[in-house]
């Protein structure tokens, strides 16, 4: 058996597994939980003591600090909407755009850590675009059953 056939068999087996409704539903919930965690954590970290520091950092990068309440609302509101699967396609698209814009504004430095952070933002945007395409899944407030 050729290597191509082996990989094709693996791919087909995985496709069969994830097309099982119970498995698909659980994976969708886990994916939303994992994707939403960074936005919820980031939004919460900007409240209280983190507010002034974040606002100052935004201003130092040429972004008006007055936009911070909108950022917090997007991170917390979008994170919760993604978690519960509410208006998932729209929210995921907005969060993907936010990740790309934030990455290009705040993480274009030449040092390796900034490049890693930029790629992290792009990777998150890619995952969010998958939610835009495929939706939240069956166990969500959207309750989508198509893929």
C-alpha positions as CSV (number, residue, x, y, z in Angstrom):
1,X,0.0,0.0,0.0
2,X,1.4,3.4,-0.9
3,X,2.0,6.2,1.5
4,X,-0.7,8.3,-0.3
5,X,-3.3,5.6,0.3
6,X,-2.4,5.3,4.0
7,X,-2.8,9.0,4.5
8,X,-6.1,8.9,2.6
9,X,-7.3,6.1,4.8
10,X,-6.4,8.1,8.0
11,X,-8.1,11.2,6.6
12,X,-11.2,9.3,5.7
13,X,-11.3,7.7,9.2
14,X,-11.0,11.1,10.9
15,X,-13.7,12.5,8.6
16,X,-16.0,9.6,9.5
17,X,-15.3,10.1,13.2
18,X,-16.0,13.9,13.2
19,X,-19.1,13.4,11.1
20,X,-20.6,11.4,14.0
21,X,-23.1,13.9,15.5
22,X,-22.0,13.4,19.1
23,X,-18.3,13.7,18.3
24,X,-18.9,16.8,16.1
25,X,-21.0,18.4,18.8
26,X,-18.4,17.9,21.6
27,X,-15.5,19.0,19.4
28,X,-17.4,22.2,18.5
29,X,-18.0,23.0,22.1
30,X,-14.3,22.3,23.0
31,X,-13.1,24.5,20.1
32,X,-15.4,27.4,21.1
33,X,-14.2,27.1,24.7
34,X,-10.6,27.1,23.7
35,X,-11.0,30.0,21.2
36,X,-13.0,32.1,23.6
37,X,-10.6,31.8,26.5
38,X,-8.0,34.2,25.2
39,X,-10.6,36.9,24.5
40,X,-12.3,36.5,27.9
41,X,-8.9,36.6,29.7
42,X,-7.7,39.6,27.8
43,X,-10.9,41.5,28.3
44,X,-10.9,40.8,32.1
45,X,-7.2,41.7,32.4
46,X,-8.0,45.2,31.1
47,X,-10.5,45.9,33.8
48,X,-9.5,47.5,37.1
49,X,-5.8,47.9,37.6
50,X,-4.9,46.9,34.0
51,X,-7.1,49.6,32.5
52,X,-4.7,52.5,32.8
53,X,-1.6,50.5,31.7
54,X,-3.4,49.2,28.6
55,X,-4.7,52.7,27.8
56,X,-1.2,54.1,28.0
57,X,0.2,51.3,25.9
58,X,-2.4,51.9,23.2
59,X,-1.6,55.6,23.2
60,X,2.1,54.9,22.9
61,X,1.3,52.9,19.7
62,X,-0.7,55.7,18.2
63,X,-4.1,54.3,19.1
64,X,-6.5,56.6,21.0
65,X,-6.9,55.3,24.5
66,X,-10.6,56.2,24.3
67,X,-11.1,53.1,22.2
68,X,-10.3,50.8,25.1
69,X,-13.9,50.4,26.3
70,X,-14.8,49.2,22.7
71,X,-11.9,46.8,22.8
72,X,-13.0,45.4,26.2
73,X,-16.6,45.1,25.0
74,X,-15.4,43.2,21.9
75,X,-13.2,40.9,23.8
76,X,-15.7,40.1,26.6
77,X,-18.8,40.3,24.5
78,X,-17.3,38.5,21.6
79,X,-15.6,35.9,23.9
80,X,-18.9,35.1,25.6
81,X,-20.8,35.0,22.3
82,X,-18.3,32.6,20.8
83,X,-18.3,30.5,24.0
84,X,-22.1,30.1,23.9
85,X,-22.3,29.9,20.1
86,X,-24.4,33.1,19.7
87,X,-24.2,34.8,16.3
88,X,-21.0,32.8,15.9
89,X,-20.3,33.5,12.3
90,X,-20.6,37.3,12.7
91,X,-18.7,37.4,16.0
92,X,-15.9,35.1,14.7
93,X,-15.5,37.4,11.6
94,X,-15.3,40.5,13.8
95,X,-12.8,38.9,16.2
96,X,-10.7,37.6,13.2
97,X,-10.5,41.2,11.9
98,X,-9.7,42.5,15.4
99,X,-6.8,39.9,15.7
100,X,-5.4,40.9,12.3
101,X,-5.6,44.7,13.0
102,X,-4.3,44.4,16.5
103,X,-1.4,42.2,15.4
104,X,-0.4,44.6,12.7
105,X,-0.6,47.6,15.0
106,X,1.0,46.1,18.2
107,X,3.2,43.3,17.0
108,X,5.2,44.3,14.0
109,X,8.4,44.8,15.9
110,X,11.6,43.2,14.6
111,X,12.4,41.2,17.7
112,X,11.5,37.5,17.8
113,X,8.8,37.8,20.5
114,X,6.9,40.4,18.5
115,X,7.0,38.2,15.4
116,X,5.7,35.2,17.5
117,X,2.8,37.4,18.8
118,X,2.0,38.6,15.3
119,X,1.9,35.0,14.1
120,X,-0.3,34.0,17.1
121,X,-2.8,36.7,16.1
122,X,-2.8,35.5,12.6
123,X,-3.3,31.9,13.7
124,X,-6.2,32.9,15.9
125,X,-7.7,34.8,13.0
126,X,-7.4,31.6,10.9
127,X,-9.3,29.6,13.5
128,X,-11.9,32.2,13.8
129,X,-12.4,32.3,10.1
130,X,-13.1,28.5,10.3
131,X,-16.0,29.4,12.8
132,X,-17.1,31.9,10.2
133,X,-17.3,29.2,7.6
134,X,-18.6,26.3,9.6
135,X,-20.6,28.0,12.4
136,X,-20.9,27.0,16.1
137,X,-22.2,23.5,15.7
138,X,-25.2,21.8,17.2
139,X,-24.6,22.5,20.9
140,X,-24.8,26.2,20.7
141,X,-27.3,29.0,20.9
142,X,-27.1,29.2,17.1
143,X,-28.0,25.5,17.0
144,X,-26.6,24.9,13.5
145,X,-26.7,21.4,12.3
146,X,-25.2,21.9,8.9
147,X,-21.4,21.9,8.2
